[in-house]
Amino acid sequence: MSQIQIFKRRRQVSADLVARLRGIPVANISDCMMRITAAGPRLRPMHAGDALAGPAFTVKTRPGDNLMAHKALDLAQPGDVIVVDAGGDLTNAIMGELMTGYAASRGIAGIVINGAIRDAGMLRASPFPVYAAGVTHRGPYKDGPGQINVAIAIDGMVIQPGDLIVGDADGVLCVPIDEAEAICAAAREKNEQEKRVIAHIASGTLDTSWVDAALKRLGFVAEP
């Protein structure tokens, strides 16, 4: 098998669906996916706060090497989210100011790295979405091997090329393309429900009777 493999992405979520899910809290989407899918708590936003949404353009590379990440920056389309599985290793940074700046100039929607970044101060001041597992000043190697547009997994969350990637301050989530329409509808309704709860809190009319009902169902008996 060749040490370098580059595949074409065969399908991807629609721009309309990306737009409909953009801005919906990742927590709401996660709740509609049975709360069992996540990219792990280590993947944190390294930027100034813009939400992330777009089809996945996947990269798999050995820890500490960014050759295929460079190639992905040239191949990805505007609106794509480049997702790099670098094994979660934090020894060497996969990207920094130069590569993320180039990505932003090409219209890439954002970067997710299961690994480390550097130039953290600049990235924290930038609105361009970057998620990573850590920070180090040590630079990467550029020798490969690696693959582009293959299935990857981050802490058990499987990402296929073209799946929908969303992110906000709570972290990153992959919405499988075949389930994206149904999850989008459920997440939008969940978000509207939470808006109604917030309105009840503000007006002092929140009904919390469900708490006692749940305790009663579990057999709790209050002391007299």
C-alpha positions, 0 to 999 in steps of 0.5 A: 500500500502506498504511504500517500493516499488521496481520494475524492469525496463522493458526497457531502451535506448540502449548503442549505442544511449547513445554513440551517444548523449553523448557530444551533447550539452543539449541546442541542444537537448532541441531545438529539443524538442520544448524548452518546456522540462526542469528539472528546473534551480535549478538542477545544476552541482555540479562536475568538468564538465564531461557530463552526459548520460545514462538510468534513474534508478529512485528513489522517496523518501520523502524529507530528506530521502535517504534509497531508494537512498542507495538501488538504488546504489546497484541495478543500473547497470553500465552506469545507471543514478540514478535520485532521486526525493526528492521533491526539499527540501533542508533541508537535504542532500540526498547524499555526498562524501561516496555515490557518491564515491560508485556510481562511484566505481560501474560504475554508470554514474552519479547522479541527485537529486531533493534535496540537496547534501553535501561534496560540495567541494569534489564533485566540485573537482570530475569528477563524474557527480552529479546534485542537487538543492542545498547544506546543511551540514545537513544529511539525515534520513533513514526511508523511505518511497520510490519507485524505478523504478517508473515514477517521475517528476521534475518541470514538466519534467516526467522521466520514468525508462529507459528514456535517461538522459543527462546533461552538464553545462546548466543542465539536460534533459530527452529524452523519450525512444520512441522519443530518436532515432528521437531526437538524429538524429535531435540533431546531425544535429542541432549540425552540423548546429551550427558548420557551424555557428561558422565557418562562424563567425570565417571567417567573412562570417556570414549571418544575413539577417534573422534578418531584414527579421523577423523584416519586417515580424513583421511590423517593419519599420525603421525610415528614 
